[in-house]
């Protein structure tokens, strides 16, 4: 009797471990774990413009919540010019390397998207940008040199900044373009 109970316990344990391993091997599970690990590093500074306050996965999209300094980014203007915002985000992911490339590949493999939610630190206004699976595939499949990629990133940064213009820099300075 004792051997039967011992064997049943062993079989049950082996079955549970097998199910855990099978579940743990799915790409969605891997993505969820990677996002949970990245979220533990939040908040992450993105310079004077703000910070990534959290990164989550809702089963459909990887969601980046960004807390932005509205002195450097006009959320109302971005909300009205979503094409410029999407273009800038797509260029920022261009030529991904290392962990970012692996994460993008997992997002594509799970047929998920990426959603960025920009929230103003002072006003609480929110603006969203979403990249679907096909857009992420295009980003991963784009070829180009590091120099070309950095130039495009700079151009898009200028474009997004221009969307926010005119911008008061200090009492004596206004950035028009």
KACORZI-V973016 format. One record per pair of residues at least 4 apart in sequence whose ideal C-beta (glycine too) atoms are under 7 Angstrom apart, sorted by the first residue. I is the first residue (numbers start at 1). J is the second residue. Records with the same first field share a line. If there is no record, write none. Layout:
I = J ; J
//
This chain:
1 = 5
2 = 6
3 = 7
4 = 8
5 = 9
6 = 10
7 = 11
8 = 12
9 = 13
10 = 14
11 = 15
12 = 16
13 = 17
14 = 18
15 = 19
16 = 20
17 = 21
18 = 22
19 = 23
20 = 24
21 = 25
23 = 29
24 = 29
26 = 30
27 = 31 ; 106 ; 109 ; 110
28 = 32 ; 110
29 = 33
30 = 34 ; 106
31 = 35 ; 57 ; 106 ; 107 ; 110
32 = 36 ; 57
33 = 37
34 = 38 ; 103 ; 106
35 = 39 ; 55 ; 56 ; 57 ; 62
36 = 40
38 = 55
39 = 54 ; 55 ; 56
42 = 52 ; 53 ; 54 ; 55
43 = 51 ; 52 ; 53
44 = 51 ; 52
45 = 51
46 = 50 ; 51 ; 52
48 = 69 ; 72
49 = 68 ; 69 ; 72 ; 73
50 = 66 ; 67 ; 68 ; 69
51 = 67
52 = 64 ; 66
53 = 65 ; 66 ; 67
54 = 65
55 = 62 ; 64
56 = 63
57 = 62
58 = 63
60 = 112 ; 113
61 = 112 ; 113 ; 114 ; 115 ; 130
62 = 107 ; 112 ; 114
63 = 115 ; 117
64 = 116 ; 117
65 = 117 ; 119
66 = 116 ; 117 ; 118 ; 119
67 = 119 ; 121
68 = 73 ; 75 ; 118 ; 119 ; 120 ; 121
69 = 73 ; 121
70 = 75 ; 120 ; 121 ; 122 ; 123
73 = 78 ; 164
74 = 78 ; 164
75 = 79 ; 118 ; 120 ; 125 ; 127
76 = 80 ; 125
77 = 81 ; 163 ; 164
78 = 85 ; 127 ; 163
79 = 127
81 = 85 ; 163
82 = 86 ; 129
83 = 87
84 = 88 ; 159 ; 160 ; 163
85 = 89 ; 129 ; 160
86 = 90 ; 129
87 = 91 ; 156
88 = 92 ; 156 ; 157 ; 159 ; 160
89 = 93 ; 116 ; 129 ; 131
90 = 94 ; 131 ; 135 ; 139
91 = 152 ; 153 ; 156
92 = 153
93 = 104 ; 139
94 = 139 ; 142 ; 149 ; 152
95 = 144 ; 146 ; 149
96 = 100 ; 101 ; 104
97 = 101
99 = 103
100 = 104
101 = 105
102 = 106
103 = 107
104 = 108 ; 136 ; 139 ; 140
105 = 109 ; 140
106 = 110
107 = 112 ; 114 ; 136
108 = 133 ; 136 ; 137 ; 140
111 = 133
112 = 133
113 = 130 ; 131 ; 132 ; 133
114 = 131 ; 136
115 = 128 ; 130
116 = 128 ; 129
117 = 126 ; 128
118 = 126 ; 127
119 = 124 ; 126
120 = 124 ; 125
131 = 135 ; 136
133 = 137
134 = 138
135 = 139
136 = 140
137 = 141
138 = 142
144 = 148 ; 149
145 = 149
146 = 150
147 = 151
148 = 152
149 = 153
150 = 154
151 = 155
152 = 156
153 = 157
154 = 158
155 = 159
156 = 160
157 = 161
158 = 162
159 = 163
161 = 165
162 = 177
165 = 175 ; 176 ; 177
166 = 174 ; 175 ; 176
167 = 174 ; 175
168 = 174
169 = 173 ; 174 ; 175
//
